[in-house]
Amino acid sequence: DFATPRAVLTGHDYEITCATICAELGLVISGSKEGPCLLHSMNGDLLRTLEGPETLAGPENCLRPKLIQASREGHCVIYYENGLFCVFSVNGRLQATMETNDKIK
């Protein structure tokens, strides 16, 4: 028997660098090399885009997501290459940000 994909997720223009699945909420969150992060249903429907803070927007300050984690309560934490943590709601609203100079793996 061959495994077949449940859904094909589309929307990124660049390679995927991180992803997470929240089975409890039926969500898949993925980030690409040149951002942004996308929120899909497990059926493959694109629900919304998670944009970083507007103050860091622009091609020279592109937020490159490195790590993503989602909670059962509907929060998504994204760590970006530049040392920025962002917390989003599943509605796409930016809840909080924090910068760090530490190397996070």
Secondary structure, 3 states (H helix, E strand, C coil): CCCCCCCCCCCCCCCEEEEEEECCCCEEEEEECCCCEEEEECCCCEEEEECCCHHHCCHHHCCCEEEEEECCCCEEEEEECCCEEEEEECCCCEEEEEECCCCCC
